[in-house]
Amino acid sequence: DVQLVESGGGLVQPGGSLRLSCAASGFNFRNYGMNWVRQAPGKGLEWISYFGTNSTTYYADSVKGRFTISRDNAKNTLYLQMSNLRVEDTAVYFCASAYCSDGSCYVVPEYWGQGTLVTVSS
Amino acid sequence: SYELTQTPSVSVSPGQTARITCSGDALPKRYAYWYQQKSGQAPVLVIYEDTKRPSGIPERFSGSSSGTMATLTISGARVEDEADYYCYSTVRSDHPVFGGGTTLTVL
């Protein structure tokens, strides 16, 4: 079974930094694109970043230049380095494996972790 | 920026058919995906590529798409189907977007 476990969330001051991790198991991690999606308290889902199998990366405009996605295939782990955090970045952050078919992966979340809460507040 | 528009709430009685819609200008050219999110839980993909149902998703969940509108249909809705439902699509592969979500009430 696919398992995705996020960690690294917590309370951080505006302007601060935080690194989230997502430990993956139950599938061949290196063959799948990976996404980060967030959900502010009481709000809807917001896709924020993708890391493809060919090292292609995409970012939502809301985080571009502040967040960096990366992955370590040897450790089956996805990361999100967040810097210059703002109050509006407060959210539960989910990692999600990408939907892949016929050898191609798409920027479509398929399996999701349970999320980790990031709170940006002074 | 591109948007997907969903009705904020839908309410049906148990056993009735619930239809949740998602509109967007790119939908004639792009697939729609649907996620179910129950309170306090992670989202679950229930429909992909407009009409396909992942393994383990009950047959009462179906999807369709016509023109600028995609529809998630739950035939014979059950109380356990109460959840928020989100559509998802991409204008370009590097700019995907979720709809605002629809809260389904079954009572």
Interface residues (C-beta under 8 A of the other chain):
Chain A: V37 G44 L45 E46 W47 Y50 Y58 A60 D61 F94 Y99 Y106 V107 V108 P109 E110 Y111 W112 G113 Q114 G115
Chain B: S1 Y33 Y35 Q37 Q41 A42 P43 V44 L45 Y48 P54 D84 Y86 Y88 T90 S93 D94 H95 P96 V97 F98 G99 G100 G101
